[in-house]
Amino acid sequence: MGSSTNRACPRGISRPLPAFPKIRADFTRKDNMATQKPSVVRSSLTAQVYRTLRDRLMSGRFQPGERLKIGELAADLDVSETPVREAILLLTNDGAIEMKAGYYFLTRRLSLAEYMEIRRLRLLLEPLAAVEALPHVDADFIAELERVHATLIRAEKERDYPQAVKSNFDFHFTLYRRSGMSQLTDILERLWIQAGPLLNYLYPHGHPTYRGDHQHKRIIAALKAGDARALSSAVEQDLIEGGEQFVAYLETIDGQEAEPVKKSSSKSVRRAPRA
């Protein structure tokens, strides 16, 4: 991870990653510092770094088994190393990061069994989150989901795969967070941060396929119709149908050391991963 002004692309990503905003400014302004104790400011900054890294994990910004360099992350986020280190330690409790001997950190690379367990939990919980969101949906919200999906499709066509992965994440969690069930969305986020890094090296081998319309379109149609049963089914099938090749590829590499993805050329054709 380089600085934000010279951002290097991870292996397997052919275009620069979508920019994340710097986060120091909110906590270094004199008016904030004058009214908050140093320990409170540091605690707040750690929480913000934690949320930023959590979002990056969920949206596939890190490679499976990638070593997280605290100094580089601190420079990228424009903060000191202390809140980054504290945030990473919190993420180890979420099961997203492993601490190795010598006090260094790696993102986890899930086995097939671990991924399938997470998938079973998602199949139970994500349809529930979507259905719980249904009473809180209005025309403006649906229009926003349509815009996010359009961004995903455009990113796929332009082979902007980091943006496509992020847009898919945005689509799902824009919907799930609308449920107003913070405990449920926290559980889902913890599942996504463990599986997120896999999205970087499974493609094109595990690209999603659909037998008919894109399942996001079915989700949007069910929201417009207020049809809870159709909505639950569409969310479920987005994971099952869209993930068939994803699971098949995991089966081929389970128990083996996965080779790192080579940087794709501009001529290569790769599809964006979805949840």
Secondary structure, 3 states (H helix, E strand, C coil): CCCCCCCCCCCCCCCCCCCCCCCCHHHHCHHHHHHCCHHHHHHHHHHHHHHHHHHHHHCCCCCCCCEECHHHHHHHHCCCHHHHHHHHHHHHHCCCEEEECCCEEEECCCCHHHHHHHHHHHHHHHHHHHHHHHHHCCHHHHHHHHHHHHHHHHHHHCCCHHHHHHHHHHHHHHHHHCCCCHHHHHHHHHHHHHHHHHHHCCCCCCCCCCCCCCHHHHHHHHHHHCCHHHHHHHHHHHHHCCCHHHHHHHHHHCCCCCCCCCCCCCCCCCCCCCC
